[in-house]
């Protein structure tokens, strides 16, 4: 892919220790992900995007160090925890998935310390607007 579109346009999303669909952990999983980060550094891709839910904090640090490039973290963040991870140097960027679905005005809500609407996961991956375009914005 790097050769086809250019390494500067390429990123990867990884979910270490994710138990989706009954996946089971491997005793070498952390070591494998660190090796993967080292390999991706050699390729020179633009970023690694990590879903951090099930990851040990030390693995995030080790992968960030092994990759040496832009790291994006995702999963369970609010304005304060996102700022703390950025200030601590744990990542260059923080992404928000479900909070953006439920809060079309997420940036304003975070900036102004307005409570966030809760997403409805029962409507994820379903047809129609329910759960995607029907959350109201507080600010237009």
N, C-alpha and C positions, 0 to 999 in steps of 0.2 A: 504494500500500500504506500509506503514512504517513497518508493521509486516511482510509483504511478502518479501520485498527486503532489509529492513534495513533503519532506519530513516536517517542515514548518507549518503544514496544514493538518498534521495528524496528531490525534490524541487518543487515549484509551481510557475507558471506564472499567475499574476493577472493584470487586466486592469480596475481599478476603474474609474468610470465616462465615460467609453467608450460608444460612441453612435452608435456603429456598428449595422447595420441592423435595424435602427430606435429604438434602445433601449432607453428608457427614464429614466432620473435620479429618484432616490428614495430619499425622504427627510431624510431618515435614512442611506443612503448609506455610508457616512463616518464612522458613528458609527459601522455599520455592518463590514466594512473592518478592523477597529481597533480591534473589537472582534475576527474576523477571525485571525488576526496576533497574538493575545494573545493565541488563541487555538492552532495555529501552533507552537508557542513557547513551549506549554505543550507537544506536540507530539515530539518536538525536531528535526524537519526536518532540512536539510542542509542549505536551502536558500529560500528566496522569491525573485522572479524576477518581478519587476513592470514596466509596460508600463506607463510612466508618462505623456503622452500628455495632457490629460484632468484633471489631478489630481491637486488639490490645493497643493502648496508647504508645507503647514502646515500638510496636511494629510500624505505626505511622511515622515516627521519628526515624527509624532505620530505613524505611522505604524512601522517605524524603531525602535523606542523606545519600543513599545509594543512587537515586535518580539524579539529584543535583539540579533539576530544572523546576518548572512550574508545577506545583501540586495544588489541586483543587480538592477540597473536602466537602462532603455532603452527608446529611443524616442527622436529624433531630436538633438542628440549630435554631437559636433565637438570636436576637440582636446582640445580647450580651455575650453569649458563648461564642458567637462568630467573631466578635471583636477581640475576645480574649485569645482565641486560637491564632488570629492574624497578628496580634501584638506579640504573642509568644514565639512567632516565627514558625508555627507548625504547618503553615500553608501560605501560599500567595493569594489564593482566592477561596471563598466559601460559596457554595451554590445552594439554592433552595428549590425543592421540587414541589411537594405537596403544599407547603405554605403558600407558594405562588398560585397554585390552582385555586385555593380557598380564599385568597386575598389578592384580587387583581391590583390593589393599591398597596402591596406589601412594603415597598420602599417607604412610602409616606407613613404607613402605620408604624414601621420600625423607627423611623426618624423622629416621629412625634410621640413615641411610646404609647400607641393605641393598641388595645388588645386585639389579638388575631382571631379571625374566624377559624373554626376547626374544619378540616377537610372531612369529607364523607367517603372513606375508602370503599364502601359498598358500591359506589357509583364509578369507581375507576375501571377503565378498560371495558366500558359498556357503550353502546351506541347512543347517539343523541346528545343534547346539550346538558342534561342533568348531571351535575357534578363537575362540569368543566366550564361552562359559560354562564351559569346561573347564580354564582356567588356575587352578592352585591358589593360594590365599592362604596366606602364611606365618603370618599373624596373624589370628585370628578375633575 
